[in-house]
Each structure stands twice: as C-alpha cells, then as structure tokens.
C-alpha cells in the first residue's frame, strides 16, 4: 500500500505542528524556526507506518522509501 501526501504549501503543512530546529532549545512550547532556518521533520511523520510514500513537488511525483537497513531513498 502506498500513501500520498498532498499539501498546498510547506507552510500550511507545518502550521501548528511542533518540529525541531537545529540549535533551538526546548522550552516546553512548540519550536518555531527563525527566519531562514531549516525545518526538520521526523521520517515517521512522513511515512506514517508505510515503507513508501509519494510526494508531489512542482508537478512531479517523487517516491520516498525506507530500506530494511533504515536508510531513506528518494527517487523521481
């Protein structure tokens, strides 16, 4: 079974969701990125228990796959 993620934009995907930002400290509240900071998303949030997930990006479909060794492969 293959799941498909569809989100209108990255900002709406992360809206209201806690995520980790490099160099930030956890003060009990959800971390918010500083302007220009990179977002960090746990792979389990994307895969949601599946081995593969399809990601639509700029009109193309990519496949993110978790391997048996715990690595990630992204293919177009």
C-alpha positions as CSV (number, residue, x, y, z in Angstrom):
1,X,0.0,0.0,0.0
2,X,1.3,3.4,-0.9
3,X,0.3,6.7,0.8
4,X,0.2,10.0,-1.0
5,X,1.0,13.3,0.8
6,X,-0.7,16.3,-0.7
7,X,-0.3,19.7,0.9
8,X,-0.9,23.1,-0.7
9,X,2.4,24.5,0.7
10,X,5.1,23.7,3.2
11,X,4.0,26.5,5.5
12,X,0.5,25.0,5.8
13,X,2.0,21.5,6.3
14,X,3.9,22.8,9.3
15,X,1.3,25.2,10.6
16,X,0.7,24.5,14.3
17,X,2.8,21.3,14.3
18,X,5.8,21.1,16.7
19,X,9.1,20.4,14.9
20,X,12.8,20.6,15.7
21,X,15.0,23.4,14.6
22,X,18.8,23.0,14.8
23,X,20.2,24.9,17.7
24,X,16.9,25.6,19.4
25,X,16.2,24.8,23.0
26,X,13.0,23.1,24.2
27,X,11.1,25.4,26.5
28,X,8.0,23.3,26.6
29,X,6.4,25.2,23.7
30,X,6.5,24.1,20.1
31,X,9.7,25.4,18.5
32,X,9.3,27.9,15.8
33,X,12.0,28.4,13.2
34,X,13.9,31.7,12.9
35,X,13.7,33.4,9.5
36,X,15.7,31.3,7.0
37,X,16.1,28.4,9.4
38,X,15.8,24.8,8.1
39,X,12.7,22.7,9.1
40,X,13.2,19.3,10.5
41,X,10.5,16.6,10.2
42,X,10.8,13.1,11.6
43,X,10.6,10.5,8.8
44,X,7.9,8.6,10.8
45,X,5.6,11.6,10.4
46,X,6.0,11.4,6.6
47,X,5.9,7.6,6.3
48,X,3.1,7.0,8.8
49,X,3.9,3.3,9.2
50,X,4.3,2.7,5.5
51,X,7.5,1.7,3.6
52,X,7.0,4.2,0.8
53,X,5.2,7.5,0.3
54,X,4.6,9.5,-2.8
55,X,5.4,13.2,-2.6
56,X,4.1,15.7,-5.2
57,X,6.6,18.6,-5.8
58,X,6.4,21.2,-8.6
59,X,4.2,19.0,-10.8
60,X,6.4,15.9,-10.4
61,X,5.8,12.8,-8.2
62,X,8.7,11.6,-6.1
63,X,8.9,8.3,-4.0
64,X,10.4,8.3,-0.6
65,X,11.2,4.7,0.5
66,X,12.6,3.3,3.8
67,X,15.1,0.4,3.3
68,X,15.5,-2.7,5.5
69,X,18.7,-1.1,6.9
70,X,16.8,2.1,8.0
71,X,18.1,4.3,5.2
72,X,15.9,6.6,3.0
73,X,15.8,6.7,-0.8
74,X,14.2,9.5,-2.7
75,X,13.5,8.8,-6.4
76,X,11.7,10.6,-9.2
